[in-house]
């Protein structure tokens, strides 16, 4: 019985040490991905919810966006300038017309415009190239 308790404690301690040793690896995922040349994805949270379409009945648009950056420096720039980025995206989304966002071409143009806005914010604030590679809609919901 004493031997069983000792084995159980040793096993539990081993699991705890293994778990603690694995924690820093998760905290450094961005750095590891950047070192291997893989892209980094930065979700723009919380999701954007705006009214759009001008006068008349209120229409709502909800968009979840993720930015792809080329390195850790660009990821830090996006995070650092998130308030200015969010402001530009909210303004852009709220200016949309119903006929535009109803088409695939319109959504693609909106995506390109949002990507351009994000790049401009970072380039204006930092005075250098943004490092933002692409922008993705994770979710796009329109309520009329």
Residue pairs with C-beta under 8 A, 6 or more apart in sequence:
25 32
30 40
30 72
30 75
31 72
33 39
33 40
34 40
34 71
34 72
34 75
39 68
39 69
39 70
39 133
40 68
40 69
40 70
40 71
40 72
40 74
40 75
41 66
41 67
41 68
41 69
42 66
42 67
42 68
42 69
42 75
42 78
42 79
43 64
43 65
43 66
43 67
43 138
44 64
44 65
44 66
44 67
44 82
44 85
44 86
44 89
47 62
47 63
47 64
47 65
47 139
48 61
48 62
48 63
48 64
48 65
48 86
48 89
48 90
48 93
49 60
49 61
49 62
50 60
50 61
50 90
50 93
50 94
51 58
51 59
51 60
51 61
51 94
52 59
52 60
52 61
52 93
52 94
52 95
52 96
52 97
52 98
52 101
53 59
53 96
53 97
53 98
54 97
57 144
59 98
59 142
59 143
59 144
60 142
60 143
61 93
61 96
61 101
61 140
61 141
61 142
61 143
62 139
62 140
62 141
62 142
62 143
63 93
63 137
63 139
63 140
63 141
64 137
64 138
64 139
64 140
65 89
65 114
65 135
65 136
65 137
65 138
66 135
66 136
66 138
67 78
67 118
67 132
67 134
67 135
67 136
68 132
68 133
68 134
68 135
68 136
69 75
69 77
69 78
69 131
69 132
69 133
70 131
70 133
71 131
73 131
74 122
74 130
74 131
74 132
77 122
77 126
77 130
77 131
78 85
78 118
78 122
78 132
81 121
81 122
81 125
81 126
84 121
84 125
85 117
85 118
85 121
85 122
88 117
88 118
88 120
88 121
89 114
89 117
89 118
92 110
92 113
92 114
92 117
93 110
93 114
96 106
96 110
98 144
99 106
100 106
100 109
100 110
101 107
101 110
101 142
102 142
107 137
107 140
111 135
111 136
111 137
114 135
115 132
115 134
115 135
118 130
118 132
118 135
119 130
119 132
121 130
122 130
122 131
122 132
123 129
123 130
